[in-house]
Amino acid sequence: METSEEPGRREQNRLRTHNALVQAATRLFQEQGYEATTVRDIAAAAGVGERTFFRYFPSKESLVVQQVRETIPLLAAAIRKRPAEEPPLVALREAVLDLATWHHTTPAMLLVGPQPLSPDLTSRGGRFILFDLEEAVVGAILDRSGIPEPELPDRLRAAALGRAGVAALRSVRLTYSRLPEAQKHDVDLIELVRIAFAALGV
């Protein structure tokens, strides 16, 4: 007979398996590259079979896209929590670094894997994800401004800054993805984020 505790245990087990797959994928993408990592590799590293992987994610790309989508509201919330005196790009940079410090797996998906941050809106799985990320960042920057009804110049400044910051993150992703696999082991993604934002003057 099924007890009231069993659904809770099943959900906990489901969450553990989900997290194990994401953590294994992130580690393998960083260690051996996205293209070289197979679903079988991810499943084995997570201690499950391939059929279990496909019960959670339709494909390797969908795992990355889902994690990036889940990161977007976390990033926007982190931007809003930054001190009011920080300039917008500093707040975005520090929000990214904060997330990387406290949530090692999910934010890493912004920086490794395939290219769901591509502006190609027809790309499978990553459709509109770049736009969604940009809009979330711009919205958070506007919220931090404290202006109840921002005028066109304010909205334009927020849009320019937010999209420039997202471009810095995409630049990290693209630059990292193009490194020879042997070099990726020694790369500090946090330092790459700092370098990219320093190129924007922050």
N, C-alpha and C positions, 0 to 999 in steps of 0.2 A: 504494500500500500504506500503511495506517495505521500510524504509528509510535507508540511508547509515550508520546511527548511530546504528541501531538495531543489526547488526552483532557484533559491538564492545561491546555493552551492553551484548549480549549473551555470548561473550567470557569472559567478566568480571564476569558474574554470574557463568559461568562454573569454572573459576579459584577460585572464592570464595568457591564454593561447594567442589571442590577438596581439597583446603587447610583446610576447616573445617573438612573433613573426616580424613585427615592425622593428624591434631591436636587432634581430638577426639580419634583416635586410639592410638597415642603416650601416651596421658594422661591415657587412660584406661589400656594400657599395663603396665604402671608403677604403677597404682593404684591397679589393680586386677590380673595382670599377662596376658600373651599372651593367654595361653590355655583357661583361664576362660572367656576371652572376645570374644563375638560373633559378627558376622556381624550386627545382629539386635542392639546390644549394641552400636556399632560404629555409625550406621546410626541414632539411636535415639539421641545420644549425639551431633551429627552434625546437628540435626534438619531436617533430611530427612528420606525417607523411604528406605527399603531394596532394592527395585528395582532401586532406584537412585544410591545406593552404587554400584550395579553390572553394572551400565552404566559406571562407572569410573574404577572399579577394578574387575577382574574376581573372585578374592578370597581375603581372609584376608592376606594370605601369599604374594600374588602378590603386595598388597599395600606396605608391608615392603620391598620387593625386589626392587620395583621401586624406593622407597625413598633412599635405600642404593645405588643403581646405580646412582641416581642423585647427591648423596653426593660425589661420587668418584672424579669427576673433580673439585668440590669445594675444597675438601681436598688437592688434588694435587696443585691447584693454591695457596692455603693458605700456603703450605709448601714452594713453590718457593718464596713467598713474605717475608718469615722470614729473619731476618738479616743474612748476610753472615757469621758472626763470630760464629753463633750458631752451635754446633755439630748436625749431622743429626737427632739423636733421640730426642734431645731437640726441634729441629725445628718441628718434627712430633708431639710431645706432645703439644707444644704451638699452632700448627695449629689446632689440635683437640679442644683444650680449647677455642681458638678464635672462631671457628665455633659454639661451644656450647653456647658461650656468645651472638653472634650476630644472630644466626639462631637456635632458641631453638628446633624446631621440627625435621628438617631433620637429623642433626647429632645424635640426640637421637636414631634414628633408627639403628645406628651402635651398640648400646649398649642394646637395648631392643627388644623383639619380638621373633620370632622363630629363627632358626639357618641358615639363608642364608649365613652366613660366614663359613659354614662347608666345609671341604676339600672334602666331598663326591660330586664328580662332576656329579653324577647321580641324585642328589636331585632335585625334581621338583621345578621350579621357580628360585631357587638359583644357578642353573647350572653355573659354572665357575666364580661366583661372587667373591670368595676368590682370585682366580688367578688375576682377573681384578683389584681388590683393591691392591694387592701386587705389580703388575706391575706398577700401577699408582704411588704408593708411591716410589718405586725404581727409576722410571723415574724422579720423582721430585727431589729426592736426588742427582741423577747424574747431573741434570740440575744445581742444586745449587753449585756443585763442580767447575763449570766453566771450566772443562776440555773438550776441543772441541771433541777429539776422545779418550775416556777413554780406557786404556789398560785393559787386563783381570783382574789383581789384583784390579783395581779401580772398575770395574763392579761387581766383586765378593764381595768386601767390601760393596758396595751400596746394593747389593741383600741381604746380610746377615743382615745388619742394618734395611733395609726396612721390611723384613719379620719378624724380631724380634719385630719391632714396631707394626706390624699388629697382631702378636701373643699376644702382651700385650692387644690390644683392644679386641681380641677374649677372652682373659682370663677374662677381665672385664665382657664381655657379659655372658660367661658361669657361672662365679661365681655369678653374679647378678641373673641369671635365676634360679639358684638352691636354692636361699634363700626362706624360707617360706614366703608366701604372706604377712603375718602380719608384717614382718620385712622390706619389700621393701619400705614402706612409709617413713621410717626414713633414708634411704640410700641416700647419696650424690654421684651421678654418677661421678661428676667432681673429687671428692676426690678419688674415686676408680681409675680413670684414672691416677691421680698423684701417687698413691700407686703402680700401675702396672708398670709404667715407672721407679719409684724409684727402683723397683726390678731389673731393667736392668742397674742400676747405674746412672740414670739421674734424 
